């Protein structure tokens, strides 16, 4: 199995303020799948994504990619793991304002031993003609495309997306979801996407529904539809 999540537990706070955020999460995700982590605010989905991404650590349990466990890694190996395997797309774009679009994308290439071609990425994302502009000269959707480019140019095994359309309008959200789907098809990255939007699950290969820190449903989507056909 490509990505294994085994008995993950996580809490925040102590004493009377202790909250169990994840209560023994088990899941397996195949290489190349689009997996949606679906649930309301406070369900634990973003915490789980951060643990998969090595941004946060679990109290117990482990994450493994191709059998390599993150819990067995020291800080140096964990940093290399993140650089080698992972690309991150957040709700906030986190672009560097004084770098142009091409330069913002190229930052990701410097973190990779096997980066993709910058111009190909820019063309795939519809950004090539904007490559010399600064982030504040682009729309929110174009800035999110730039953030996606920065993540995928690393050629990561796993693309982690935390509410990637949360700050976007309906049409732009669908454009970004189609783009993520297109990237998945073209480059074969495994996609793990957090969302509270129930409609987005319909574009996924696998759906994992969380509530109160537990998996309530985990299933393969037999009626997957194209991102551009989503409606909410």
C-alpha positions, -999 to 999 in steps of 0.1 A, spaced: 0 0 0 14 34 -10 1 56 19 -7 40 53 -23 57 82 -23 34 112 -39 40 146 -33 77 146 -42 95 179 -38 131 187 -49 154 215 -46 191 224 -46 206 258 -43 190 292 -65 183 322 -101 197 320 -92 214 286 -79 182 270 -95 175 237 -91 142 218 -88 154 182 -80 120 165 -91 87 180 -73 59 163 -75 67 126 -68 38 102 -67 44 64 -49 32 33 -46 53 1 -34 39 -32 -8 56 -54 -25 81 -79 -58 83 -60 -76 115 -53 -87 111 -17 -110 136 0 -110 140 37 -145 153 44 -160 166 76 -173 196 95 -151 221 114 -135 204 144 -137 169 129 -99 164 129 -94 164 91 -68 193 89 -49 178 119 -48 145 101 -35 162 69 -8 180 90 3 147 105 5 130 71 25 161 59 50 159 88 39 193 100 25 179 132 32 147 151 8 121 164 6 110 201 7 74 188 3 54 156 22 61 124 22 73 88 41 53 62 48 60 25 59 28 7 66 13 42 88 42 54 74 54 87 76 91 96 77 82 134 111 65 129 127 97 113 148 122 131 143 159 123 167 159 94 152 128 78 117 143 83 127 174 65 141 153 36 108 133 36 88 165 32 110 178 5 111 145 -14 76 132 -11 52 161 -4 37 192 -20 14 215 -1 -15 237 -12 -31 258 15 -62 280 16 -39 310 19 -16 313 -11 16 323 8 33 337 -22 64 359 -19 52 394 -30 84 407 -44 90 377 -67 72 373 -100 50 344 -108 77 323 -125 101 329 -96 74 319 -70 69 287 -89 106 280 -92 110 281 -54 95 247 -54 120 234 -80 149 243 -57 136 218 -31 135 189 -55 160 165 -69 138 158 -99 117 190 -106 94 193 -135 99 219 -163 89 254 -151 75 266 -185 55 234 -189 40 239 -154 32 275 -162 15 266 -195 -5 237 -178 -17 262 -152 -26 289 -177 0 312 -162 26 314 -189 15 348 -202 15 362 -166 49 348 -156 66 382 -152 38 397 -131 39 401 -93 13 383 -72 -7 415 -64 -13 419 -102 -32 386 -103 -67 375 -93 -72 352 -63 -77 323 -86 -45 330 -105 -26 333 -72 -39 299 -61 -28 285 -95 7 299 -87 6 282 -53 -4 249 -70 25 253 -95 50 258 -66 37 226 -51 37 204 -82 69 215 -98 87 195 -70 71 164 -87 59 152 -53 45 118 -46 17 133 -26 -1 166 -30 -17 178 2 -45 203 -2 -60 221 28 -93 237 18 -77 249 -15 -109 266 -27 -120 280 7 -112 316 -2 -125 315 -38 -158 321 -55 -179 293 -70 -166 295 -106 -130 299 -96 -133 271 -71 -144 247 -98 -116 259 -121 -91 251 -93 -106 217 -86 -105 209 -123 -68 219 -123 -60 197 -93 -78 168 -112 -58 176 -144 -25 176 -125 -34 143 -109 -41 128 -143 -10 143 -160 16 138 -134 2 109 -113 5 126 -79 -16 111 -51 -39 139 -39 -52 142 -3 -76 171 -1 -94 184 30 -128 200 26 -160 207 44 -179 210 10 -199 178 6 -201 182 -32 -163 179 -37 -164 143 -26 -180 134 -60 -147 141 -79 -127 118 -56 -116 82 -60 -117 77 -23 -138 95 3 -130 94 41 -156 111 62 -145 122 97 -166 134 127 -154 139 162 -119 126 154 -131 93 140 -136 79 105 -174 74 100 -171 63 63 -143 52 41 -152 41 6 -142 41 -30 -164 63 -52 -180 42 -79 -198 72 -95 -169 97 -98 -177 128 -118 -155 154 -135 -146 184 -114 -162 208 -139 -195 190 -134 -196 195 -97 -225 216 -84 -232 231 -50 
